[in-house]
Amino acid sequence: MQATFIPSTYFSDPALVNRLQVACRRLLKPSTRPSTRRPWVKLVVALFKIAAFLQAAWIGIVALCSLVFIHLNPAATSYMAYRHLSDGHSIRSVRFVPLKSIPSSVQRAFLRLEDHQFYQHGGISLGAIREAMERNSRIGRTVFGGSTISMQIARNLFLSPDKNWIRKAMEAEATLIMEAILGKKRILELYLNYIEFGRGVFGLGEAARFHYQTNFKNLSHDQRLRLAVIITSPLRYNVKTFTRSGDMSARYRAVVQRQKPSTSTSISTSTSLQVSPTSTTIAP
């Protein structure tokens, strides 16, 4: 049976119709009663919603960029922007060097100096963080970090070198997302091509041009090892002056001792270094 609409005039009781109309108007009219919720509760709820939105946006941005970076190389990074805007550095163009063009001995040198468990952890190494905290506790100041290579490239691509807990949390999230999407080989490739090697110098390709005035493929084994050594303090030292630092010299001795290339490794600076049998690896 087809339903029919019965207008109000069909009701025999006008008072009933009036009460129904009043009730409908009350339902449609927004409530003017004051909220029983305390102001601070409303503020906390609002802040929570904002934080949740920003968190979701951050995860989405990192995930989307990571998907793009599977096949495309970044034209620039947030770290470059920070150096240019905050420190006034003139950023040089990146000369991308594919991972397959970087000798495995050079890859191992970077891994041994910066993250020797790179292929074993999932992006964050609790052991490295614990070791860094113990070393900092022994010397009474914060010198060593616990950042893995994955964390370093996440910071370079998306964040800045500012040291605070919010940045560290964002860095950890970005690291886990990149590990899930990009994989180890691509992360290492991006790292070697976007890590800082000097004032406005990023990546092995441009580092070879800046420090040695040649292409990366033309560098000697020793020159490549020197580039690996300076990345912990690229603005303070270069491939020739790092010998003034005891820590940097120890890094160099350690990587030379462990590499043991078939050809002898010479030291071209005026300050000669004797390879010590005791290797000292400086954590990032």
C-alpha positions in Angstrom: 0.0 0.0 0.0 1.4 3.4 -0.9 2.0 5.7 2.0 0.4 9.1 2.0 1.4 12.3 3.8 -1.3 13.5 6.1 -1.2 17.3 6.5 -1.8 18.9 9.9 -5.3 20.1 8.9 -6.4 16.4 9.0 -5.8 16.3 12.8 -8.9 16.8 14.8 -7.1 18.4 17.7 -5.4 21.7 16.8 -3.6 21.8 20.2 -1.8 18.5 19.3 -0.7 19.9 16.0 0.7 23.0 17.8 2.6 20.9 20.3 4.1 18.8 17.4 5.2 21.9 15.6 6.9 23.4 18.8 8.7 20.0 19.4 10.0 20.0 15.8 11.3 23.6 16.1 13.1 22.7 19.3 14.8 19.7 17.6 16.0 21.7 14.7 17.2 24.7 16.8 20.8 24.4 18.1 21.0 24.0 21.9 21.7 27.2 23.7 22.4 25.5 27.0 25.9 26.2 28.3 28.4 23.2 28.0 29.1 21.4 31.2 32.6 20.5 29.9 35.3 22.4 31.7 37.4 24.9 29.6 40.7 23.0 30.2 39.1 19.8 29.0 38.0 21.4 25.8 41.5 22.8 25.3 43.0 19.3 25.9 40.6 17.8 23.4 41.3 20.5 20.8 45.1 20.1 21.2 44.8 16.3 20.9 42.9 16.6 17.7 45.5 19.0 16.3 48.3 16.7 17.3 46.6 13.7 15.8 46.0 15.6 12.5 49.7 16.7 12.4 50.9 13.2 13.2 48.8 11.7 10.4 49.9 14.5 8.0 53.6 13.8 8.9 53.3 10.1 8.3 51.5 10.6 5.1 54.1 13.1 3.7 57.0 10.8 4.6 55.3 7.7 3.1 54.4 9.6 -0.1 57.9 11.0 -0.5 59.4 7.6 0.2 57.3 6.0 -2.6 58.5 8.7 -5.0 62.1 8.2 -3.9 62.0 4.5 -4.8 62.7 5.6 -8.4 63.3 9.3 -8.4 66.2 11.1 -6.7 65.4 14.2 -4.6 66.3 17.5 -6.2 67.0 18.9 -2.7 66.5 18.1 0.9 65.2 19.9 4.0 68.8 19.7 5.4 70.0 21.6 2.4 67.3 24.2 2.8 68.2 24.6 6.5 71.9 25.1 5.7 71.0 27.7 3.1 68.4 29.6 5.0 69.9 29.4 8.5 73.6 29.2 7.9 73.8 31.1 4.6 75.5 28.2 2.7 75.5 28.2 -1.0 74.3 24.7 -1.9 76.1 23.0 -4.8 74.2 20.7 -7.1 74.3 17.0 -6.3 76.2 14.7 -8.6 74.4 11.5 -8.1 76.5 8.3 -8.0 74.6 5.1 -8.3 75.3 2.5 -5.6 76.5 0.0 -8.2 79.2 2.6 -9.2 80.5 2.8 -5.6 83.0 0.1 -4.8 81.9 -2.4 -2.1 85.1 -1.5 -0.1 84.0 2.1 0.1 80.4 1.1 1.1 81.9 -1.1 3.9 84.1 1.8 5.0 81.1 4.0 5.6 79.2 1.2 7.3 82.0 0.4 9.6 82.5 4.0 10.6 78.8 5.0 10.9 76.6 1.9 11.3 78.3 -1.5 11.3 74.9 -3.2 12.0 73.1 -1.5 9.1 71.9 -4.7 7.5 70.9 -6.3 10.8 68.7 -3.6 12.4 65.3 -2.3 11.3 66.4 1.3 11.1 66.8 2.0 14.8 69.6 0.4 16.8 69.0 0.2 20.5 72.5 -1.1 21.0 74.0 1.9 19.3 71.9 4.3 21.4 72.9 2.5 24.6 76.6 2.5 23.6 76.4 6.2 22.8 74.8 7.0 26.2 77.5 5.0 28.0 80.3 6.9 26.2 78.7 10.3 26.8 78.3 9.4 30.5 82.0 8.4 30.7 83.2 11.7 29.2 80.6 13.9 30.9 79.2 15.5 27.8 77.1 14.7 24.7 79.5 13.9 21.9 78.3 10.5 20.5 74.9 10.0 19.0 73.1 6.8 18.4 71.9 7.5 14.9 72.0 4.8 12.4 72.5 5.5 8.7 68.8 5.2 8.2 68.1 7.8 10.8 70.7 10.1 9.4 69.2 10.1 5.9 65.7 10.5 7.3 67.0 13.6 9.1 68.7 14.9 6.0 65.7 14.4 3.7 62.9 15.6 5.9 64.2 17.4 9.0 67.0 19.7 10.3 70.0 19.2 12.6 68.2 20.9 15.6 68.5 18.7 18.7 65.2 18.3 20.5 62.9 15.4 21.5 60.2 16.3 19.0 62.7 16.2 16.1 64.1 12.9 17.4 60.6 11.4 17.6 59.8 12.6 14.0 63.1 11.2 12.9 62.4 7.8 14.3 59.0 7.7 12.6 60.4 8.7 9.3 63.2 6.1 9.7 60.7 3.2 10.2 58.6 4.3 7.2 61.6 4.6 4.9 62.9 1.2 6.0 59.5 -0.4 5.2 59.2 1.3 1.8 62.7 1.8 0.4 64.8 -1.1 1.7 68.4 -1.1 2.7 70.1 -0.7 -0.7 68.1 2.3 -1.7 68.6 3.9 1.8 72.3 3.4 1.6 72.4 4.9 -2.0 70.5 8.0 -0.9 72.7 8.3 2.2 75.9 8.3 0.2 74.5 10.9 -2.2 72.9 13.3 0.2 75.1 13.2 3.3 77.0 16.4 4.0 80.7 16.6 3.0 81.5 20.3 3.5 80.0 23.8 3.3 77.2 23.4 0.7 78.6 20.0 -0.4 76.3 17.0 -0.4 77.0 13.5 -1.7 80.0 11.6 -2.8 79.9 12.9 -6.4 80.0 16.6 -5.5 82.4 15.8 -2.6 85.0 14.4 -5.1 84.7 17.5 -7.2 84.9 19.9 -4.3 87.8 18.2 -2.4 89.8 16.7 -5.2 88.6 18.5 -8.4 87.8 15.3 -10.2 85.0 12.8 -10.7 84.3 10.1 -8.0 85.4 7.3 -10.3 88.8 8.9 -10.6 89.5 8.9 -6.9 92.1 6.7 -5.3 91.1 4.3 -2.6 92.7 6.5 0.1 90.9 9.6 -1.2 87.6 7.7 -0.9 88.4 6.6 2.7 89.2 10.2 3.6 85.8 11.3 2.5 84.2 8.6 4.7 86.2 9.9 7.7 85.2 13.6 7.5 81.4 13.1 7.5 81.2 13.4 11.3 82.5 17.0 11.2 82.5 18.1 7.6 82.2 21.9 8.3 85.2 21.9 10.7 87.6 19.5 8.9 88.3 18.5 5.3 90.2 15.6 3.8 93.5 17.3 4.6 92.9 19.0 8.0 91.2 16.1 9.8 94.6 14.9 11.0 94.5 17.8 13.5 91.8 16.0 15.5 92.6 12.9 17.6 89.2 11.4 17.1 89.2 11.9 13.4 92.7 10.5 13.1 91.5 7.5 15.1 88.6 7.0 12.6 91.1 7.1 9.7 93.4 4.6 11.3 90.5 2.3 12.1 89.1 2.3 8.6 92.5 1.8 7.0 93.3 -1.0 9.4 90.1 -2.8 8.7 90.1 -2.2 4.9 93.6 -3.5 4.2 93.4 -2.8 0.5 95.6 -4.7 -1.9 97.4 -1.5 -2.8 99.2 0.5 -0.1 97.3 3.4 1.4 99.4 6.5 1.4 98.9 9.7 3.3 99.3 12.8 1.1 99.2 15.4 3.8 102.3 16.7 5.5 101.2 15.1 8.7 101.8 11.3 8.5 99.7 8.9 10.4 100.9 5.5 11.7 98.2 2.9 11.6 97.5 1.7 15.1 96.7 -1.9 15.8 93.9 -0.7 18.1 90.9 0.3 16.1 88.7 3.0 17.5 85.3 3.6 15.9 83.6 6.8 16.6 79.8 6.5 16.7 77.7 9.1 14.9 
